[in-house]
Amino acid sequence: MNAVDVALRSGAARLLSGRRFPRRLGLDFAGEIDAVGPGVTGWRQGDRVWGGVRGFTRGQNGAAADYVLVPRTQLSLAPAGIDLVTAAALPGVGVTALIALQRHARLREGQRMLLRGAAGGFGSAALQLAASLGVHVTAVAGARHLDALRELGAKEVLDRRLIHPGDLPGYDVVVDGVGTDLAAYRRLAPRTVTIAFAQPGALATVAASTVFGSRRIRSFSGRLRAADLATLTQRVNDGHLQPVVAGVYPLEEAAEAHRRQEAGGNLGKLVISSL
Ligand SMILES: NC(=O)c1ccc[n+]([C@@H]2O[C@H](COP(=O)([O-])OP(=O)(O)OC[C@H]3O[C@@H](n4cnc5c(N)ncnc54)[C@H](OP(=O)(O)O)[C@@H]3O)[C@@H](O)[C@H]2O)c1
């Protein structure tokens, strides 16, 4: 389950999904290979994999299912030692976190990073990856999750309701998974990255920030490519990262998972299981 599933299902993202409903939902998955297409080498029935379906435009998604058809360019072996339902919480947000931290934030050991939305799917992955690099992470989230975020590696935690960006000190990097107040948060660091450009107003703020040159707000749309998925698997296998699961719903109860995603307040990810 991803935040965007709610927008696709509700019709709020018709520019992406197209106007014809119903639509299939779900972007990323973990599972076992059931069959391999003609000419595909390197994979066989029973391999434990994770990855992404083709994207959420024009009805090509649909990872919330018993079976998915996946191009080999969008999967890798799943990590060893965690069950597939738990693993399913990580590919989408994990790869997005890798790309945000490595390619856009260019994070290095010893830097100070402010992370907004730290309790979310993206944030809980980005926090662990940054902490494993030796980055000093200040995590911003709802009060009830602050202790858990320390356990995931945050050096400082801030209650989102008690802070104002103008009162915060400077950082080397701001990484944002929220999409609001971006102009104010951009001032806190020479590098700012948001993944939440689809939030109302965010895209305009990102576009307007190009006047600040290297201090502009950076953003991107994550793709689940095989090489990045394999890197993510390695990070989990090396003990740098664990999926954070807020709840698991059987496929027949996917509607309840949507309601809970909409309500918010979760730590980590909701998973829809067909096992
Ligand atoms: N660009 C990409 O490729 C990409 C990839 C993945 C996700 N996204 C987008 O990025 C956003 C985050 O994704 P996600 O998977 O992490 O979603 P998520 O699991 O819903 O997490 C969002 C988190 O932000 C928190 N939050 C809301 N307002 C906040 C504030 N003012 N300060 C601090 N935290 C706040 C939420 O808390 P509450 O639940 O308590 O409100 C929640 O914990 C979504 O808009 C999603 O669509 C983009």
The ligand as an ORCA input file, in Angstrom:
! r2SCAN-3c Opt
* xyz 0 1
  N       8.469     10.932     -5.717
  C       8.324      9.636     -5.513
  O       8.848      8.805     -6.240
  C       7.507      9.180     -4.346
  C       7.675      7.865     -3.862
  C       6.977      7.477     -2.716
  C       6.105      8.379     -2.115
  N       5.925      9.625     -2.659
  C       5.029     10.604     -2.008
  O       5.728     11.090     -0.857
  C       4.850     11.286      0.235
  C       5.271     10.437      1.424
  O       5.185      9.073      1.071
  P       5.084      7.968      2.207
  O       5.030      6.668      1.538
  O       6.121      8.184      3.255
  O       3.621      8.331      2.804
  P       3.068      8.005      4.260
  O       3.478      6.634      4.658
  O       1.631      8.363      4.228
  O       3.859      8.995      5.229
  C       3.704     10.384      5.252
  C       4.109     10.792      6.657
  O       4.210     12.215      6.764
  C       3.650     12.563      8.018
  N       3.367     13.989      8.065
  C       2.298     14.668      7.576
  N       2.437     15.987      7.823
  C       3.618     16.137      8.496
  C       4.329     17.246      9.030
  N       3.861     18.487      8.918
  N       5.515     17.022      9.620
  C       6.015     15.790      9.735
  N       5.392     14.680      9.270
  C       4.205     14.868      8.657
  C       2.457     11.658      8.137
  O       1.979     11.618      9.451
  P       0.432     11.311      9.701
  O       0.150      9.992      9.080
  O       0.336     11.317     11.182
  O      -0.317     12.449      9.041
  C       3.087     10.345      7.695
  O       3.796      9.727      8.774
  C       3.449     10.957     -0.312
  O       2.866     12.170     -0.758
  C       3.732     10.034     -1.482
  O       2.719     10.052     -2.453
  C       6.623     10.040     -3.734
*
